[in-house]
Amino acid sequence: MPESWVNLAERIGSDLYLELSGPGSRRAVLIRALRDAVREGLLAPGTRLPPYRSLAADLGLARNTVADAYAELVAEGWLTARQGSGTRVAEGAAPPTRARRPKPAPVRPTAHRYDLRQGAPEAASFPRTAWLAAARRALGAAPDEVFGPGDPRGRIELRRALTDYLTRVRGVRVDPDRIVVCSGFAHALRLLFDGSRGAGGGPLRGPFAVESYGLRFHCDILEASGVRTVPLDLDEQGALVEQLVEEPRVRGVLLTPAHQFPTGGPLHPARRAAVIDWARTHDGLVLEDDYDGEFRYDRVPVGAVQGLDPERVVYLGSVSKSLSPAVRLGWMVLPANLVEGVLAAKGTREASASVLDQLTLADFIASGQYDRHIRRMRQRYRHRRDRLVTVLAEQAPHITVTGVAAGLHAVLRLPPGTEASAVKAASWQGIALDGLAGFRHPRASMPAGDGLVIGYSTPAEHAYGAAVEALLRTLPPSTADSPASRP
Amino acid sequence: MPESWVNLAERIGSDLYLELSGPGSRRAVLIRALRDAVREGLLAPGTRLPPYRSLAADLGLARNTVADAYAELVAEGWLTARQGSGTRVAEGAAPPTRARRPKPAPVRPTAHRYDLRQGAPEAASFPRTAWLAAARRALGAAPDEVFGPGDPRGRIELRRALTDYLTRVRGVRVDPDRIVVCSGFAHALRLLFDGSRGAGGGPLRGPFAVESYGLRFHCDILEASGVRTVPLDLDEQGALVEQLVEEPRVRGVLLTPAHQFPTGGPLHPARRAAVIDWARTHDGLVLEDDYDGEFRYDRVPVGAVQGLDPERVVYLGSVSKSLSPAVRLGWMVLPANLVEGVLAAKGTREASASVLDQLTLADFIASGQYDRHIRRMRQRYRHRRDRLVTVLAEQAPHITVTGVAAGLHAVLRLPPGTEASAVKAASWQGIALDGLAGFRHPRASMPAGDGLVIGYSTPAEHAYGAAVEALLRTLPPSTADSPASRP
């Protein structure tokens, strides 16, 4: 191809430079050039192209090359060829109106200096090397069939590893047939509730009780599936499960027994027993959201409620707090009578979770790396929590930290009426954090308290000290110090 | 701990051996032993346990160890402690009725010798080494933020790589803001249609036209979302898109333009233009399922219809045929006005696709490995198709193979009325395959033809020859050969 720019002016009656360069065969280059010219409106709809013989001569190409290119573009719909009327630019090939750029998706903005929002482990701590080593071992050992259509329950290797792990660490009563792997907690809730999925539909129907404080998107998923949510009051001993009997139509309850989210207390033993008792006598179901069960700093974590009665409790967990939400792996441990319904809702076509990651996680757990990583992170988060508590005790003793020493977040109780301004002050200081109000159920009737939910796991290790210092500067003064109370 | 088995008979009035062995501290071992005993019903509800001092003496353990173990089991709900009544096994802790094993999930059984079902690439051909190398590069280069909460559109690295790839190979008009990564085709359909997802719900409402032959689960997903499906007739030039104007309420159409599934022809250029024209004049939408667009053996594949009008076509693709369904990655290229609705349906909490796999695939594409793998597989599948066609021409000339030389499957046309018995005969010979009937829309009105859908990509390379031989033995004889037509 002698020229990389060829002017078609003589042939089509107007200036048109075709850029005949770039990778690929001559035919491919010509097709691309003509297609681009049509796309960009340089060749208007209806324009008659030169006969392939003349274009071939102009461009110094073989006739077949140009004929092939025309045929290809006709097949794609850019050109039309009609006996007697030659080859023309198709009418349908006009350039579209300039595409409107969509608004950026509502992801976490990065315009703040310190991120103290709850929900994510320290991103920098992901064990890249150990994970890759596990991936290499897992992919090397995997039989070919892993690359074919999969079991909708998830890979058996992962379900076996989880069986051992959850029995040992969380006291869950489980066998691999009861586990369904999913892509995280939201996916699990959809499989349990969403009636529009597949022919079977989600197996659960409402209403369902929830804790008066929790993650709003849990309720959103239930309500979107037509399941009404009924808030239970909370006190220092967790959810008041005795309120369940006051709601005769409630079919089940979603709880965070190990570490109430976000207020931070474990469910009292008497209430653990009471909720199982309620489930047995009322044919109810308990959904146990064990979102951070491995992270307890003052003692061995309390085991899962599921262990008390595996036929009445769905146990739900994921690696989103322990490893990273980027892995997109979670699991349900199901009562026997729910397995088929959940698999029907999942469908054989939507395996959802990456099989490669499933195999890697199975190896990561079985090889002890998962325990090792959690131990390391437990120590790190514990130091962060201790530091927060110590600094507050020294410099802001009027602010109390509620809940047990556990998890990836803490709740700072604030003087009444100060939460909204504290959140605003933090935002001005470049700190992203949430107030308690955003976690309150819209129909909750218990008294609201003011507080901040501080995710101490989110900042990078080197940035944590500065983040706590910045936070301190935004906290409301004690009423004794406040200008209003001084003479 | 002097004994690994300790009999509590004297203390609780019946024989009970606690197995005090296994890993962990003495406290952990004792907790596990007591918990197991309660679980298995060896310690009945209400049984009073010996005071911790006496048990400590019996077991040769420190008193604190036993007291801690009791406290832990009380906290977990296995035991109850009441002033004056001592420590007892909790009433709620009775063993559950023996769990019913769920029926195994409906995955592909392996009871057949040859699998000639369509839908999956050759499992053994997954490029493990190259994939791992890409994973290593991708994970090494990734910034820490990839392990935090992600963009619901998918990683920008992957959307950029797909932009280049789809423009170059499939003639798609795309920029990264228009791509939403998902976990496969089923997930994409749910995001587009499922109104129960999130507050926004799926953006599309029906009715929708579909091809009279196709994958039944596509229609199932639409119908489950309340979208009525209307079948279009098919001929050798693809779907009769002119029938769209006869259905005034139809909002869109789902097509397989590059290679009609399963019958195998490409959509005729005039119909490509006509469907775009229909969409423009009727405010309609075209869903382009480009499920095997890279696999054309006789010529360069026809580009995507989407290139004709990106504001009227949703382009859908995945790696399920090109790499493996185990990777669980697919993508949508959306018209500008659908991006927000799809992201609202997806929600920020259900990123779904593994970020690690997304980064790996981005590297795999950008480094040229994806093209290389597809070239290799194209050659292999082409040989398989050629072999099937040749063997049939030689040994069963009354059986014709329809469609163009493309894809991972072929349709064998059978004499009228022979399909059901041919499928049954194949099953007796240990061959898994599907007849055309299973792909027919229940309300299709076009004449049904008999045929077999042969997935020639599924068997392992070494098993393919034998599979074709076995298939030949099950095909119906030509009417000239059949016993009935002989005297």
Contacts between the chains, C-beta under 8 A, distances in Angstrom:
chain1	res1	chain2	res2	distance
A	28	B	300	7.6
A	35	B	171	6.7
A	35	B	303	7.7
A	35	B	307	7.5
A	39	B	173	6.9
A	39	B	307	7.6
A	72	B	300	6.6
A	72	B	302	7.7
A	74	B	269	5.5
A	75	B	266	7.5
A	75	B	269	5.3
A	75	B	302	4.9
A	76	B	171	6.4
A	76	B	269	7.3
A	76	B	272	7.4
A	76	B	302	5.6
A	76	B	303	4.3
A	76	B	307	6.9
A	76	B	308	7.8
A	77	B	269	5.3
A	77	B	272	4.1
A	77	B	273	5.0
A	77	B	276	7.3
A	77	B	305	7.0
A	77	B	308	5.1
A	78	B	307	7.8
A	78	B	308	7.6
A	80	B	269	7.6
A	80	B	273	7.6
A	90	B	273	5.8
A	91	B	273	7.5
A	92	B	273	4.5
A	92	B	276	4.9
A	92	B	277	5.8
A	92	B	280	7.9
A	92	B	308	5.7
A	92	B	309	7.1
A	93	B	308	6.3
A	96	B	309	5.9
A	96	B	310	6.0
A	96	B	311	4.9
A	97	B	311	7.2
A	99	B	175	7.6
A	99	B	178	7.4
A	99	B	310	7.0
A	99	B	311	7.1
A	99	B	336	4.8
A	100	B	336	4.6
A	100	B	337	7.5
A	101	B	177	5.9
A	101	B	336	7.3
A	102	B	177	5.9
A	102	B	178	7.7
A	102	B	336	6.0
A	102	B	339	3.8
A	102	B	340	5.7
A	102	B	343	8.0
A	103	B	340	6.6
A	105	B	151	6.0
A	105	B	152	5.3
A	105	B	153	5.7
A	105	B	343	5.0
A	105	B	348	7.5
A	106	B	348	6.1
A	107	B	149	7.1
A	107	B	150	7.4
A	107	B	151	5.0
A	107	B	152	7.0
A	107	B	348	6.7
A	108	B	148	7.5
A	108	B	149	5.8
A	119	B	149	7.0
A	120	B	148	5.2
A	120	B	149	5.6
A	121	B	147	7.7
A	123	B	144	4.5
A	123	B	145	5.8
A	123	B	146	7.5
A	123	B	147	4.1
A	123	B	148	4.1
A	124	B	144	4.3
A	124	B	147	7.6
A	126	B	144	7.6
A	126	B	147	4.1
A	128	B	139	5.2
A	128	B	140	7.3
A	131	B	139	7.3
A	131	B	356	7.8
A	132	B	135	6.6
A	132	B	136	5.8
A	132	B	139	5.8
A	135	B	132	6.6
A	135	B	135	6.1
A	136	B	132	5.8
A	139	B	128	5.2
A	139	B	131	7.3
A	139	B	132	5.8
A	140	B	128	7.3
A	144	B	123	4.5
A	144	B	124	4.3
A	144	B	126	7.6
A	144	B	460	7.2
A	145	B	123	5.8
A	146	B	123	7.5
A	146	B	326	5.8
A	147	B	121	7.8
A	147	B	123	4.1
A	147	B	124	7.6
A	147	B	126	4.1
A	147	B	324	4.1
A	147	B	325	7.9
A	147	B	326	5.0
A	148	B	108	7.5
A	148	B	120	5.2
A	148	B	123	4.2
A	148	B	324	7.6
A	148	B	325	7.2
A	148	B	326	7.4
A	148	B	458	7.8
A	149	B	107	7.1
A	149	B	108	5.8
A	149	B	119	7.1
A	149	B	120	5.6
A	149	B	325	5.7
A	150	B	107	7.4
A	150	B	325	7.1
A	150	B	326	6.2
A	151	B	105	6.0
A	151	B	107	4.9
A	152	B	105	5.3
A	152	B	107	7.1
A	153	B	105	5.6
A	171	B	35	6.8
A	171	B	76	6.5
A	173	B	39	6.9
A	175	B	99	7.7
A	177	B	101	5.9
A	177	B	102	5.9
A	178	B	99	7.5
A	178	B	102	7.7
A	183	B	183	7.2
A	183	B	350	7.2
A	183	B	351	7.9
A	183	B	352	5.2
A	184	B	349	7.5
A	184	B	350	6.9
A	184	B	351	7.9
A	185	B	349	8.0
A	186	B	347	6.9
A	186	B	349	4.4
A	186	B	350	4.6
A	187	B	350	6.1
A	187	B	352	7.2
A	190	B	197	7.7
A	190	B	350	7.7
A	194	B	194	7.9
A	194	B	196	5.7
A	194	B	197	7.7
A	195	B	196	7.3
A	196	B	194	5.7
A	196	B	195	7.3
A	196	B	196	4.7
A	196	B	224	5.3
A	196	B	225	5.7
A	196	B	226	7.7
A	197	B	190	7.7
A	197	B	194	7.7
A	197	B	224	6.9
A	198	B	220	7.0
A	198	B	221	7.9
A	198	B	224	6.3
A	199	B	220	6.6
A	199	B	224	6.9
A	201	B	224	8.0
A	217	B	347	7.1
A	217	B	349	5.1
A	220	B	198	7.0
A	220	B	199	6.6
A	221	B	198	7.9
A	224	B	196	5.3
A	224	B	197	6.8
A	224	B	198	6.3
A	224	B	199	7.0
A	224	B	201	7.9
A	225	B	196	5.7
A	226	B	196	7.7
A	266	B	75	7.6
A	269	B	74	5.5
A	269	B	75	5.2
A	269	B	76	7.2
A	269	B	77	5.3
A	269	B	80	7.7
A	272	B	76	7.3
A	272	B	77	4.0
A	273	B	77	4.9
A	273	B	80	7.4
A	273	B	90	5.6
A	273	B	91	7.5
A	273	B	92	4.4
A	276	B	77	7.3
A	276	B	92	4.8
A	277	B	91	7.8
A	277	B	92	5.6
A	280	B	92	7.9
A	300	B	28	7.6
A	300	B	72	6.8
A	302	B	72	7.7
A	302	B	75	5.0
A	302	B	76	5.7
A	303	B	35	7.8
A	303	B	76	4.4
A	305	B	77	7.0
A	307	B	35	7.5
A	307	B	39	7.6
A	307	B	76	6.9
A	307	B	78	7.9
A	308	B	76	7.8
A	308	B	77	5.1
A	308	B	78	7.5
A	308	B	92	5.8
A	308	B	93	6.2
A	309	B	92	7.2
A	309	B	96	5.8
A	310	B	96	6.0
A	310	B	99	7.0
A	311	B	96	4.7
A	311	B	97	7.1
A	311	B	99	7.0
A	324	B	147	4.1
A	324	B	148	7.6
A	324	B	355	7.8
A	325	B	147	7.9
A	325	B	148	7.2
A	325	B	149	5.7
A	325	B	150	7.0
A	325	B	351	7.3
A	326	B	146	5.8
A	326	B	147	5.0
A	326	B	148	7.4
A	326	B	150	6.2
A	326	B	351	8.0
A	326	B	354	7.4
A	326	B	355	3.5
A	326	B	356	6.5
A	327	B	354	6.4
A	327	B	355	7.4
A	327	B	356	6.6
A	328	B	351	6.2
A	328	B	352	6.3
A	328	B	353	6.7
A	328	B	354	4.9
A	328	B	355	7.0
A	329	B	354	7.9
A	336	B	99	4.8
A	336	B	100	4.5
A	336	B	101	7.3
A	336	B	102	6.0
A	337	B	100	7.4
A	339	B	102	3.7
A	340	B	102	5.7
A	340	B	103	6.5
A	343	B	102	8.0
A	343	B	105	5.1
A	347	B	186	6.9
A	347	B	217	7.2
A	348	B	105	7.5
A	348	B	106	6.0
A	348	B	107	6.8
A	349	B	184	7.6
A	349	B	186	4.4
A	349	B	217	5.1
A	350	B	183	7.2
A	350	B	184	7.0
A	350	B	186	4.6
A	350	B	187	6.1
A	350	B	190	7.7
A	351	B	183	7.9
A	351	B	184	7.9
A	351	B	325	7.3
A	351	B	326	8.0
A	351	B	328	6.2
A	352	B	183	5.2
A	352	B	187	7.2
A	352	B	328	6.4
A	352	B	352	6.6
A	353	B	328	6.7
A	353	B	354	7.5
A	354	B	326	7.4
A	354	B	327	6.4
A	354	B	328	4.9
A	354	B	329	7.9
A	354	B	353	7.5
A	354	B	354	3.8
A	354	B	356	7.6
A	354	B	357	4.9
A	355	B	324	7.9
A	355	B	326	3.5
A	355	B	327	7.4
A	355	B	328	7.0
A	356	B	131	7.8
A	356	B	326	6.5
A	356	B	327	6.6
A	356	B	354	7.6
A	356	B	357	6.2
A	357	B	354	4.9
A	357	B	356	6.2
A	357	B	357	6.7
A	458	B	148	7.8
A	460	B	144	7.1
